[in-house]
């Protein structure tokens, strides 16, 4: 193995800034590197190889390791799932890497020195997460295939624990054989005959089957089902807002059960417009299908809506689950729902949620490609898969239809049943057909990974059914507390402006950091596009390197309506670069309210703006200290229920004491706002040069403005007055002050258009 292959490459935590060695190696990688989820197993990992997810990289390296004669395991990571940026680096190592550690037992005695296969092998593969143009991917930055032990032969490597796996279908058949009274050896022989493989060549052994059957015997299904219903009843007695439904079959056995917590119902009220219903996992010990309803909040974090256990996987079972879920949520159906590629579920959603747009998760479809097409296409499989990804991400339906016909003709797939099925269901998975519907970013790779990591916590919590409900509650509660803590930690941080645009400053005061960063990415790219007025209210916008084509932006200023043919706003709730370009070139300096969706806003943005308007020059240090103490109080209190109770009790007493104190001579009525009525008050924001600005933005009289600020309403019967500023000279369109004193407009060569951010 060459020196370059076994070298260790380091990267930054977010995977965007690599070392010089890393960068140099990646630049030598051909541009046609395939971005794929699964790649042909006869390839060797190489520096710069790209994968769509961690799981894809793991599967590829696992296939490579199996061919070479060893197995792999997940090793060190940088970052944690669901926290901050999540995992940004992952190491996979040989199963014999590292050394065994002798741990003392509880009584202080040393454990027996059991034999271990670990011998300090240095073979590994390292992947780092990168996000180019908002498309996350995992790139190989380190690889070594140098082992200090003998590699196993093909007939030996399959016996390694990593490869002795029993698929869900095989588990179901083993369970059925056990009920029929078959012995373990009879089961193995029958499955060998069914699969048409040689004697002893199943991917699992007799010991694996016996262990599986023992796990089934350790479960008392009937009693556990009774305990589960009793647990739900107890939770209902403790809190009447806890929701659950169950169904008993003719034999008085639990057939289906579904439940949702109080916090889940509250989350659904705010963020239930786009939902994922995952039904790809089972509780094997109870032979029940696990269904989980999930979504994403305004900070981009996964939120839990509900859970269901179903005895059968058919349309009737799914219809029951959907009815129960709608009952929990007071009949409110989501705008869109994302599921796996399941025809029974498709039919059930069409009946129970006729007004909801149903879509298939593309990653569940792509996971089947290796079985469907790898043998059929052979060496052209990776090339075909890259073409499929291109078609999937197109914007126009017409381009997709034409590209699909060319793809089918090029690879001779006219008679392939899988291709025919995919095309017949194209409106359920292809983005050109889905962009007109709001999915809140749930179709992105990043959100898919976050949701998958959240679901894995449920699967690791499998135990007795009554305990499972409590464990699910703990997982959902932990996720809520972690999310709340992250949100509180983000609040004190200054917002860094990258463009200096008034639109950017306005959005920073309204949107959460998660959504603002995505809008900011569009703002940064907007200057690369040119806009042309082709008709009244219609603009053609295309990249400066394009000679024709592009997107059409329709703008009706009098109705405050603006839309783009790329449908990014309809799809994600974030304005696209094409619209932002048209707004900037037409002197529009802030975003209308209807294009700042409530579900993406910070919950306290309006109250924060009101607070900032009050004069605080008497005690600014004390007020800043109070804000810091409040943030710390919330972060510390949400760690446990006991802390939260103590905090609520103490705060109630403090508030009562404060209210009992006399007020100063000047009341709320005398507090005036020191900004003009048509301006927007911005928090402290930091531009790209580190300069902190806190200023008001005013729209010039000669500018075409989209948004209109609503008059402030009196609260609790108190009339809040406002001062108007009167200027003798013209206004500066960017900073809202007298243009005669503006250093930017002092030059003769500068005018109002020049002061636009583009």
C-alpha positions in Angstrom: 0.0 0.0 0.0 1.5 3.4 -0.9 2.4 6.0 1.6 -0.4 8.3 0.3 -3.0 5.6 0.9 -2.1 5.1 4.6 -1.5 8.7 5.5 -3.7 10.3 8.2 -5.6 13.4 7.1 -7.2 15.8 9.5 -10.1 18.2 8.9 -12.0 20.9 10.7 -14.9 20.1 12.9 -17.5 21.1 10.3 -15.6 19.5 7.5 -15.3 22.7 5.4 -11.6 23.6 6.1 -9.3 20.7 5.5 -5.6 20.5 6.0 -3.2 21.3 3.2 -2.5 17.6 2.6 -6.2 16.9 2.5 -6.9 19.7 0.1 -4.1 18.8 -2.2 -5.2 15.2 -2.3 -8.8 16.0 -3.1 -7.9 18.4 -5.9 -6.3 15.5 -7.7 -9.5 13.6 -7.6 -11.3 13.5 -10.9 -14.4 15.7 -11.1 -16.5 12.8 -12.2 -16.3 11.3 -8.6 -19.7 9.7 -8.1 -21.8 11.0 -5.3 -23.7 7.8 -4.4 -25.3 6.0 -1.5 -24.0 2.6 -2.6 -21.2 1.9 -4.9 -20.0 -1.2 -6.7 -18.3 -3.4 -4.0 -15.3 -4.3 -6.2 -13.9 -0.8 -5.8 -11.2 0.2 -3.2 -11.8 3.3 -1.1 -9.8 6.3 -2.2 -9.1 9.8 -0.9 -11.9 12.2 -2.0 -14.5 9.5 -2.5 -17.9 10.9 -1.7 -21.0 9.4 0.0 -24.5 10.8 0.6 -24.5 9.7 4.3 -22.6 8.0 7.0 -24.6 4.8 6.4 -23.6 4.7 2.8 -19.9 5.0 3.6 -20.3 2.3 6.3 -22.0 -0.1 3.8 -19.4 0.5 1.2 -16.4 0.0 3.5 -18.2 -3.0 5.1 -18.5 -4.6 1.6 -14.9 -3.9 0.9 -13.8 -5.4 4.2 -15.8 -8.5 3.6 -14.1 -9.1 0.3 -10.7 -8.6 1.9 -11.3 -10.9 4.8 -12.1 -8.7 7.9 -14.9 -6.8 9.4 -15.2 -3.2 10.6 -16.6 -1.2 13.5 -17.5 2.4 14.1 -14.8 4.1 16.1 -14.2 7.8 17.0 -16.5 10.6 16.0 -16.4 14.4 16.3 -19.7 15.9 17.4 -23.0 14.2 18.5 -26.2 13.4 16.7 -28.9 16.0 17.3 -26.6 18.4 19.0 -25.2 21.5 17.2 -23.9 20.6 13.8 -24.2 16.9 14.7 -21.5 14.4 13.8 -18.9 16.0 11.5 -16.3 13.3 11.4 -16.4 9.5 11.6 -13.7 6.8 11.8 -14.3 3.2 10.8 -11.6 0.7 11.9 -10.8 -2.9 11.5 -12.6 -5.1 14.1 -9.1 -6.0 15.5 -8.1 -2.4 16.0 -7.2 -1.2 19.5 -6.5 -3.3 22.6 -8.7 -4.8 25.2 -9.2 -2.9 28.4 -9.4 -4.6 31.8 -12.0 -2.9 33.9 -12.3 -3.5 37.7 -15.6 -5.0 38.8 -18.0 -3.4 41.4 -16.3 -5.2 44.3 -12.9 -3.9 43.3 -11.6 -7.2 41.9 -10.0 -7.4 38.5 -12.0 -9.2 35.8 -10.7 -12.4 34.2 -8.3 -11.8 31.3 -10.7 -13.1 28.6 -9.3 -13.7 25.1 -9.8 -10.8 22.7 -9.4 -10.6 19.0 -8.1 -7.0 19.2 -4.4 -6.7 18.4 -3.9 -3.0 17.6 -4.6 -3.2 13.8 -4.2 0.3 12.2 -6.4 -0.3 9.2 -9.1 2.4 9.0 -11.2 4.8 6.8 -12.1 8.3 7.9 -14.9 10.4 6.5 -15.6 14.1 7.0 -18.9 15.9 6.5 -18.8 18.8 4.0 -21.6 21.1 2.8 -20.9 22.6 -0.7 -23.8 24.7 -2.0 -26.0 23.5 0.9 -25.7 19.8 -0.2 -24.2 17.8 2.7 -22.0 14.9 1.8 -19.3 12.7 3.4 -15.9 12.6 1.9 -13.1 10.1 2.5 -10.1 12.0 4.0 -8.1 9.1 5.3 -7.6 5.5 4.4 -5.2 2.7 5.3 -5.5 -1.0 4.4 -2.4 -2.2 6.2 -3.2 -5.0 8.7 -0.9 -6.6 11.3 -2.9 -9.9 11.3 -3.9 -12.5 8.8 -7.0 -11.9 6.8 -9.7 -14.5 6.7 -10.8 -16.6 3.6 -14.2 -16.0 2.0 -15.7 -19.1 3.7 -14.4 -17.9 7.1 -15.2 -14.2 7.0 -18.9 -14.8 6.9 -18.8 -16.3 10.4 -17.6 -13.0 11.9 -20.3 -11.5 14.2 -20.6 -8.4 12.0 -21.8 -10.6 9.0 -24.0 -13.0 11.0 -27.1 -10.9 10.7 -30.7 -12.2 10.4 -32.9 -10.1 8.2 -36.4 -9.1 9.3 -38.0 -11.5 6.7 -35.8 -14.3 8.0 -36.8 -13.5 11.6 -40.5 -13.7 10.7 -40.0 -17.1 9.0 -38.0 -18.4 12.0 -40.8 -17.3 14.3 -43.3 -19.0 12.1 -41.2 -22.2 11.9 -40.9 -22.2 15.7 -44.7 -22.0 16.1 -45.0 -25.0 13.8 -42.8 -27.0 16.1 -39.7 -27.3 13.8 -36.3 -27.8 15.3 -33.5 -25.3 14.7 -31.6 -27.6 12.3 -34.8 -28.2 10.3 -35.3 -24.5 10.1 -31.8 -23.9 8.8 -32.0 -26.7 6.2 -35.4 -25.5 5.0 -34.1 -22.0 4.6 -31.1 -23.2 2.7 -33.4 -25.1 0.3 -35.6 -22.0 -0.1 -32.7 -19.7 -0.9 -31.0 -22.3 -3.1 -27.6 -22.1 -1.3 -25.2 -24.7 -0.2 -25.3 -26.5 3.1 -24.0 -24.2 5.9 -23.8 -21.1 3.8 -26.5 -19.1 5.4 -25.4 -15.6 6.6 -26.2 -16.8 10.2 -25.4 -19.8 12.3 -27.3 -22.2 14.5 -26.2 -20.3 17.6 -27.6 -17.1 16.2 -31.0 -18.7 15.6 -31.1 -20.2 19.1 -30.3 -16.8 20.6 -33.1 -15.2 18.6 -35.6 -17.8 19.8 -34.5 -17.3 23.4 -35.1 -13.6 23.1 -38.7 -14.4 21.9 -39.2 -16.8 24.9 -38.1 -14.1 27.4 -41.2 -12.1 26.4 -44.6 -12.6 27.9 -46.6 -10.9 25.1 -50.1 -11.1 26.6 -49.2 -9.8 30.0 -46.9 -7.1 28.6 -49.8 -5.9 26.5 -52.0 -5.6 29.5 -49.3 -3.8 31.4 -48.9 -1.4 28.4 -52.6 -0.5 28.4 -52.5 0.0 32.2 -49.4 2.2 31.9 -51.3 4.4 29.3 -54.3 4.6 31.6 -52.1 5.7 34.5 -50.5 8.4 32.4 -54.0 9.5 31.3 -55.0 9.8 35.0 -52.0 11.9 35.8 -52.5 14.2 32.9 -55.9 14.4 31.0 -54.1 15.8 27.9 -52.2 12.6 27.4 -53.8 10.8 24.4 -53.9 7.1 23.6 -56.1 4.7 21.6 -56.0 0.9 21.4 -57.8 -2.0 19.7 -58.4 -5.5 21.0 -58.9 -8.4 18.5 -61.5 -11.2 18.7 -59.1 -13.3 20.9 -58.9 -10.5 23.4 -55.3 -9.7 22.4 -53.8 -6.3 21.8 -54.0 -5.6 18.1 -53.0 -1.9 17.8 -52.1 0.9 20.1 -51.1 4.5 19.6 -50.3 7.4 21.9 -49.1 11.0 22.0 -47.8 13.2 24.9 -48.8 16.7 25.9 -45.6 18.3 24.6 -46.0 16.4 21.3 -49.5 17.8 20.7 -48.3 21.3 21.5 -45.4 20.9 19.0 -47.8 19.6 16.3 -49.9 22.8 16.7 -46.9 24.9 15.7 -45.0 22.6 13.4 -47.4 20.0 12.2 -47.6 21.3 8.6 -45.0 18.8 7.4 -44.8 15.3 9.0 -42.7 12.1 8.6 -44.5 8.8 9.3 -41.8 6.2 9.6 -42.9 2.6 9.5 -39.7 0.8 8.5 -38.9 -0.8 11.9 -40.4 -3.5 14.0 -40.3 -4.6 17.7 -39.1 -8.1 16.9 -39.7 -9.5 20.3 -43.4 -8.7 20.1 -43.7 -9.0 16.3 -45.3 -5.6 16.0 -44.7 -2.8 13.5 -43.4 0.5 15.0 -44.8 3.7 13.5 -43.4 7.1 14.5 -44.7 10.5 13.6 -42.0 13.2 13.5 -41.5 16.7 12.2 -39.0 19.6 12.4 -39.3 22.8 14.5 -38.3 26.3 13.7 -34.7 25.6 14.8 -34.3 22.6 12.5 -34.5 20.1 15.3 -36.5 16.9 15.1 -39.7 17.0 17.2 -41.8 13.9 18.2 -45.5 13.9 17.5 -46.7 10.4 18.3 -46.1 6.6 18.2 -48.0 3.5 17.2 -47.6 -0.3 17.5 -49.4 -2.3 14.8 -49.9 -6.1 14.7 -50.3 -6.3 10.9 -48.9 -4.4 8.0 -51.9 -3.7 5.8 -54.2 -0.9 4.7 -56.6 -1.5 7.6 -53.9 -1.2 10.2 -52.5 2.0 8.7 -56.0 3.5 8.4 -56.5 2.8 12.1 -53.2 4.5 13.0 -53.9 7.5 10.9 -57.4 7.9 12.4 -56.0 7.7 15.9 -53.3 10.3 15.1 -55.9 12.7 13.6 -58.0 12.2 16.8 -55.0 13.1 19.0 -54.5 16.3 16.9 -58.1 17.4 16.9 -58.7 16.5 13.3 -55.9 18.7 12.0 -54.2 16.9 9.1 -50.7 17.9 7.9 -50.1 19.7 4.6 -47.6 17.1 3.5 -46.6 13.7 4.8 -43.4 11.8 4.0 -43.3 8.0 4.3 -41.4 5.0 3.0 -42.2 3.3 -0.3 -45.3 1.4 1.0 -48.4 0.8 -1.2 -50.7 -0.1 1.7 -49.8 3.1 3.5 -50.2 5.1 0.2 -53.8 3.8 -0.1 -54.6 4.5 3.6 -53.3 8.1 3.4 -55.4 8.7 0.2 -58.5 7.7 2.2 -57.8 9.2 5.7 -56.0 12.3 4.6 -57.3 13.2 1.1 -56.2 16.8 1.3 -52.6 16.0 2.4 -49.8 15.7 -0.2 -48.2 12.3 0.2 -44.6 11.7 -0.9 -42.1 8.8 -0.6 -38.7 9.3 1.1 -36.2 9.0 -1.7 -33.6 7.4 0.5 -35.8 4.3 1.1 -36.1 4.0 -2.7 -32.4 4.4 -3.4 -31.6 1.8 -0.7 -33.2 -0.8 -3.1 -31.2 0.2 -6.1 -28.3 -2.1 -5.4 -30.6 -5.2 -5.5 -32.6 -3.9 -8.4 -30.0 -2.6 -10.8 -26.4 -3.4 -9.8 -26.3 -6.8 -11.6 -28.5 -5.7 -14.5 -26.3 -2.6 -15.3 -23.0 -4.0 -14.2 -20.2 -1.5 -14.7 -22.7 1.2 -15.8 -24.5 1.1 -12.5 -22.7 4.1 -10.9 -23.1 6.1 -14.1 -26.8 5.4 -14.2 -27.2 6.2 -10.5 -25.6 9.6 -11.0 -28.0 10.3 -13.9 -30.9 9.3 -11.7 -29.8 11.8 -9.0 -29.6 14.5 -11.6 -33.1 13.8 -12.8 -34.4 13.7 -9.2 -33.1 17.2 -8.5 -34.4 18.9 -11.6 -36.7 21.9 -11.2 -39.0 21.6 -14.3 -41.4 18.7 -14.9 -40.8 19.0 -18.7 -37.0 18.5 -18.2 -37.6 15.5 -16.0 -39.9 13.8 -18.6 -37.5 14.4 -21.4 -34.5 13.3 -19.3 -36.3 10.1 -18.1 -37.0 9.0 -21.7 -33.4 9.6 -22.7 -32.2 7.7 -19.6 -34.4 4.7 -20.3 -33.4 4.6 -23.9 -29.6 4.9 -23.2 -29.5 2.0 -20.7 -32.2 -0.2 -22.4 -34.6 -0.2 -19.5 -37.9 -0.2 -21.4 -39.1 -3.5 -20.1 -37.7 -3.3 -16.5 -40.5 -3.6 -14.0 -38.8 -1.4 -11.4 -38.2 1.4 -13.8 -41.9 1.2 -14.9 -43.0 1.3 -11.3 -40.8 4.2 -10.4 -42.1 6.2 -13.4 -45.8 5.4 -12.6 -45.2 6.8 -9.0 -43.0 9.7 -10.1 -45.3 12.3 -8.6 -44.6 10.8 -5.2 -40.8 11.0 -5.2 -39.4 13.2 -8.0 -38.7 16.8 -6.8 -40.0 18.5 -10.0 -43.5 17.2 -8.9 -43.1 18.1 -5.2 -41.6 21.6 -5.3 -45.0 23.2 -5.2 -45.7 21.7 -1.7 -44.2 22.7 1.6 -41.9 20.0 3.1 -40.0 22.1 5.6 -36.7 20.7 4.4 -37.6 17.1 5.5 -36.5 15.7 2.1 -32.9 16.9 2.6 -30.1 14.6 3.5 -29.3 16.5 6.7 -32.8 16.1 8.0 -33.0 12.5 7.0 -29.9 11.7 9.0 -31.2 13.6 12.0 -34.5 11.8 11.9 -32.8 8.4 11.5 -30.6 9.1 14.5 -33.7 10.0 16.5 -35.4 6.8 15.5 -32.3 4.7 16.5 -32.8 5.9 20.0 -36.3 4.3 20.0 -35.0 1.0 18.7 -32.2 0.9 21.3 -34.9 1.4 24.0 -36.7 -1.9 23.2 -37.7 -3.7 26.4 -41.0 -4.7 28.0 -43.9 -2.9 26.4 -44.9 -0.9 29.5 -41.4 0.3 29.9 -41.2 1.2 26.2 -43.8 3.9 26.6 -41.8 5.5 29.4 -38.6 5.2 27.5 -40.2 6.9 24.5 -41.3 9.7 26.8 -37.8 10.1 28.2 -36.3 10.2 24.7 -38.8 12.8 23.5 -38.3 14.8 26.7 -34.5 14.6 26.4 -34.7 15.8 22.8 -37.0 18.7 23.9 -34.6 19.7 26.7 -31.5 19.4 24.4 -33.3 21.6 21.8 -34.3 24.2 24.3 -30.8 24.4 25.7 -29.3 24.9 22.3 -31.9 27.6 21.5 -31.0 29.5 24.7 -27.3 29.2 23.9 -27.9 30.7 20.4 -29.9 33.7 21.6 -27.0 35.7 23.1 -24.8 35.2 20.0 -24.4 38.1 17.6 -25.7 37.7 14.1 -22.9 37.9 11.5 -24.0 39.7 8.4 -22.3 38.6 5.2 -23.7 41.0 2.6 -24.6 44.2 4.5 -28.0 44.1 2.8 -31.0 45.7 4.6 -33.0 42.6 3.6 -30.4 40.5 5.5 -30.6 42.7 8.5 -34.4 42.6 8.5 -34.5 38.8 8.3 -32.0 38.5 11.2 -34.5 40.2 13.5 -37.3 37.8 12.6 -36.1 34.4 11.6 -34.4 31.8 13.8 -30.6 31.3 13.3 -31.3 27.9 11.5 -33.5 29.4 8.9 -31.6 32.7 8.7 -28.4 30.9 7.7 -30.2 29.3 4.8 -31.7 32.6 3.6 -28.2 34.1 4.0 -26.8 31.4 1.7 -29.3 32.5 -1.0 -28.4 36.2 -0.4 -24.7 35.5 -0.9 -25.4 33.7 -4.2 -27.9 36.3 -5.5 -25.3 38.7 -6.9 -24.1 36.0 -9.3 -27.5 36.3 -11.2 -28.7 38.8 -13.7 -32.3 39.9 -14.0 -34.1 41.1 -17.1 -37.5 42.6 -17.4 -39.3 40.6 -20.1 -42.8 41.7 -19.5 -44.8 43.8 -17.1 -44.3 42.2 -13.7 -42.2 39.3 -15.2 -38.4 39.0 -14.9 -36.0 36.5 -16.4 -33.2 35.6 -13.9 -30.2 33.5 -14.8 -26.7 32.9 -13.7 -24.1 35.2 -15.2 -22.5 32.3 -17.0 -25.7 31.3 -18.8 -26.6 32.8 -22.1 -30.3 31.7 -22.1 -32.8 29.9 -19.8 -33.0 30.6 -16.1 -36.0 31.1 -13.8 -39.0 33.4 -14.2 -39.9 35.7 -11.3 -43.4 37.2 -11.2 -43.8 40.4 -9.2 -47.0 42.4 -8.4 -45.9 45.2 -6.1 -49.4 46.5 -5.4 -50.5 43.1 -4.1 -47.2 42.4 -2.4 -47.0 39.2 -4.4 -43.8 37.7 -5.7 -43.1 34.1 -6.9 -40.4 32.2 -8.8 -40.6 29.2 -11.2 -38.1 27.3 -9.1 -40.7 27.1 -6.2 -38.0 27.2 -3.5 -40.3 29.3 -1.2 -43.3 27.0 -1.7 -41.0 24.0 -1.0 -39.0 25.2 2.0 -40.5 28.5 3.1 -37.2 30.3 2.2 -37.0 33.0 -0.5 -34.7 31.9 -3.4 -31.8 33.8 -4.9 -33.8 34.7 -8.0 -36.5 36.6 -6.0 -33.8 38.2 -3.8 -32.0 39.4 -6.9 -35.2 41.0 -8.3 -36.0 42.7 -5.0 -32.6 44.2 -4.7 -32.5 45.6 -8.2 -35.9 47.2 -7.7 -34.9 49.0 -4.4 -36.9 46.7 -2.1 -35.2 46.8 1.4 -37.2 44.4 3.5 -39.2 41.2 3.1 -43.0 41.3 3.3 -44.6 39.4 6.3 -46.2 36.7 4.2 -42.7 35.7 2.9 -41.4 35.3 6.5 -43.5 32.2 7.6 -44.6 32.1 11.2 -43.3 28.6 11.6 -39.7 29.8 10.8 -39.8 32.8 13.1 -38.3 33.2 16.5 -41.0 32.8 19.1 -40.1 35.9 21.0 -39.1 38.2 18.1 -42.0 40.6 18.5 -41.6 40.9 22.2 -37.9 41.3 21.8 -38.3 44.2 19.4 -40.8 45.9 21.7 -38.3 45.6 24.6 -35.4 47.0 22.5 -37.5 50.1 21.7 -37.8 51.1 25.4 -35.2 53.6 26.6 -32.7 51.8 28.9 -29.9 54.2 29.1 -30.4 54.7 32.9 -29.1 51.2 33.8 -27.8 49.4 30.7 -25.3 47.3 32.6 -27.9 46.0 35.1 -30.4 45.2 32.3 -27.7 43.3 30.3 -26.8 41.4 33.5 -30.5 40.6 34.1 -30.8 39.2 30.5 -27.8 37.0 31.0 -29.1 35.7 34.4 -32.5 34.9 32.8 -30.9 32.9 30.0 -28.7 31.0 32.5 -31.7 30.3 34.7 -33.6 28.7 31.8 -30.7 26.6 30.7 -30.0 25.3 34.2 -33.7 24.8 35.0 -34.5 22.5 32.1 -32.0 19.9 33.1 -34.5 18.2 35.3 -38.1 18.4 36.5 -37.0 19.1 40.1 -34.9 22.0 39.0 -37.8 23.3 36.9 -40.2 23.2 39.8 -37.8 25.0 42.1 -37.2 27.7 39.4 -41.0 28.3 38.9 -41.6 28.6 42.6 -38.8 31.0 43.2 -39.6 33.1 40.2 -43.2 33.4 41.3 -42.1 34.8 44.6 -39.7 37.2 43.0 -42.3 38.5 40.6 -44.8 39.0 43.4 -42.2 41.0 45.3 -41.3 43.2 42.3 -45.0 43.9 41.6 -45.5 45.1 45.2 -42.8 47.7 44.8 -43.9 51.3 43.9 -43.5 52.4 40.3 -41.3 55.4 39.2 -43.0 58.7 38.5 -43.0 58.2 34.7 -45.3 55.5 33.5 -45.4 53.4 30.5 -47.5 56.0 28.8 -44.5 58.4 28.9 -42.0 56.0 27.4 -41.5 57.0 23.8 -39.9 55.0 21.0 -36.9 56.7 19.4 -37.4 55.4 15.9 -39.6 56.4 13.0 -42.9 54.7 12.4 -41.8 53.3 9.0 -38.5 51.8 10.2 -37.4 48.5 11.5 -35.4 48.2 14.7 -32.5 45.8 14.4 -30.7 43.9 17.1 -26.9 44.2 17.4 -25.6 42.5 14.3 -22.1 42.0 13.2 -21.0 42.3 9.6 -18.3 40.3 7.9 -15.6 42.7 9.0 -16.6 42.4 12.7 -18.3 45.8 12.9 -21.3 45.9 15.1 -24.3 47.8 13.9 -27.5 48.8 15.6 -29.5 50.9 13.2 -32.9 51.6 11.8 -33.8 51.0 8.1 -36.1 53.4 6.4 -37.6 53.0 2.9 -37.0 55.9 0.6 -40.0 57.7 -0.8 -39.0 56.9 -4.4 -38.4 53.2 -3.8 -40.8 50.5 -4.8 -41.6 48.8 -1.5 -43.2 45.4 -1.0 -43.9 45.1 2.8 -46.0 47.4 4.9 -45.5 47.7 8.6 -48.7 47.3 10.6 -49.7 50.0 13.2 -48.8 49.0 16.7 -51.7 48.0 18.8 -52.3 49.1 22.3 -51.7 46.4 24.9 -53.8 46.0 28.0 -55.5 49.3 27.4 -52.2 51.3 27.4 -51.7 53.7 24.6 -48.1 53.4 23.4 -47.0 56.6 21.8 -44.3 57.0 19.2 -42.1 59.8 18.1 -41.6 60.7 14.4 -38.3 62.0 13.1 -38.5 64.8 10.6 -35.7 65.2 8.1 -35.0 68.4 6.1 -33.1 66.6 3.4 -33.4 63.4 1.4 -33.1 60.0 3.2 -30.3 57.6 2.7 -31.9 54.4 1.4 -29.6 52.1 3.3 -29.2 53.5 6.8 -32.3 55.8 7.3 -30.5 59.1 8.2 -30.1 62.5 6.5 -28.4 62.0 3.2 -26.6 65.4 3.4 -24.6 64.0 6.4 -24.0 60.6 4.9 -20.4 59.9 4.2 -21.4 57.2 1.7 -23.5 59.7 -0.4 -21.0 62.5 -0.2 -19.4 61.5 -3.5 -20.9 62.7 -6.8 -20.5 59.2 -8.3 -22.8 57.6 -5.7 -26.6 57.5 -6.0 -29.5 55.6 -4.4 -29.1 52.6 -6.7 -25.4 52.4 -6.0 -26.2 52.0 -2.3 -28.1 48.8 -2.9 -26.4 45.8 -1.6 -25.7 44.3 -5.0 
